[in-house]
Amino acid sequence: MELHKAPVLKTLLIKLGPGCPSDLDVGKWIAKAVDRRVVVLKFKLSWSKGPTRLPKSLYSCETLRELTLSHKVLLDFPSSSFLPSLRILDLIYVVYKDNASLESFFSHCPVLNILTVKRNRQNIDDNITKFSVKIPTLQGLFYDSDVIIPSLPDEDEDEVVDTGKYCLAIDTPTLLDFYITDRSGDSCSIENMPCLEHASVEIKSFSDIDKSKTYLSTVRSLVLYTTDQVLWPFSTVKFSRLKKLTIYPHRSDWLEELLLLLKNAPKLKDLLVDYAFNSDVIQYSWYQPSSIPGCLSSQLEFFEYKAYGGGEEEKEFVMYILANSNCLKKVRIYVKSYLENKNLIIEELRDIPRASTFVEMIIEFDHA
């Protein structure tokens, strides 16, 4: 770094593991990079000592466009923070000074476009209670909180644990892509998200969904990792623009709620059901609704089912989709390859009546 004389340092990647000396002056390296007008900086610090502060000059670097900070980094943003060129920010298991400092920092990134956050609240150093994302220019938000709340032996693994004071608050008027993974039971509040196009939701509950319906209803593509506490609230949202829906069921009692959701998605063209993450064995029947969702009779063109196991409920569901989808163009079903009767299951699938006479039926083995 001392010998580097180029006027601009385009990219600097630093990764230090647990074996690195604890007396390294890592801040000096960062300061040198700022002096060299660094454009892309990715810094991961996993040493054995406690979190360290980085030089204040980093948070006022005029040339910095992409910044990744990971692990033993203490984010203590000075009041003079201003990153006029920063467009991509990744905060991976870092330590935050407090709520106010983080909110102030976001407000001093005038062109921030993509934000990725990974947290582990089992880490005692993660002291943020309200993670507030109030960024007027943000278009992509990727939020992952992988905290694991220990449960009692007889406790239902899907029971929502009230963690009280913790929450994620989002105020992003230009956001297009929203991906959230959070099984902690924290609340999620969407205060402003009128432009949302794509969303992927894997959370334990969405208790504030009534306040968020207006913003969620704008999505064109939706991925849901379903639990009882998630699919039911989402089935009440009016998805007026939804074209593609992907469902990852977690329990075997999800079909009724899914059909309710389909009734609220009149423009749906693409439906994917992936049962690979569901360990439940489906053995019982479900009651078909008396009315058919409008998207099936006049819109749905593509239907895909992964990890098909041949259970009675699964078979009835596939029969229902094929019998009531007049506009289907392609159906693709992946049958679990380890099933003893997999060839018989394939023959049964091929014999299912179809409302659409022009549908292409593809059946393959799922080797995942």
HELIX and SHEET records of a PDB file:
HELIX    1   1 VAL A   26  ASP A   35  1                                  10    
HELIX    2   2 LYS A   56  SER A   60  5                                   5    
HELIX    3   3 ASN A   99  SER A  107  1                                   9    
HELIX    4   4 ILE A  209  LEU A  216  1                                   8    
HELIX    5   5 ASP A  228  PHE A  234  1                                   7    
HELIX    6   6 LEU A  255  LYS A  263  1                                   9    
HELIX    7   7 GLY A  294  SER A  298  1                                   5    
HELIX    8   8 GLU A  312  ASN A  324  1                                  13    
HELIX    9   9 LYS A  342  ARG A  350  1                                   9    
SHEET    1   A14 THR A  11  LEU A  16  0                                        
SHEET    2   A14 VAL A  40  LEU A  45  1                                        
SHEET    3   A14 GLU A  66  HIS A  71  1                                        
SHEET    4   A14 ILE A  88  ILE A  92  1                                        
SHEET    5   A14 ILE A 114  ARG A 119  1                                        
SHEET    6   A14 GLY A 140  SER A 145  1                                        
SHEET    7   A14 ASP A 177  ASP A 182  1                                        
SHEET    8   A14 HIS A 198  ILE A 203  1                                        
SHEET    9   A14 SER A 221  TYR A 225  1                                        
SHEET   10   A14 LYS A 244  TYR A 248  1                                        
SHEET   11   A14 ASP A 270  ASP A 274  1                                        
SHEET   12   A14 PHE A 302  TYR A 308  1                                        
SHEET   13   A14 LYS A 330  LYS A 336  1                                        
SHEET   14   A14 GLU A 360  ASP A 366  1                                        
SHEET    1   B 3 THR A  52  ARG A  53  0                                        
SHEET    2   B 3 VAL A  73  LEU A  75  1                                        
SHEET    3   B 3 VAL A  95  TYR A  96  1                                        
SHEET    1   C 3 LYS A 130  LYS A 134  0                                        
SHEET    2   C 3 CYS A 167  ASP A 171  1                                        
SHEET    3   C 3 SER A 187  ASN A 192  1                                        
END                                                                             
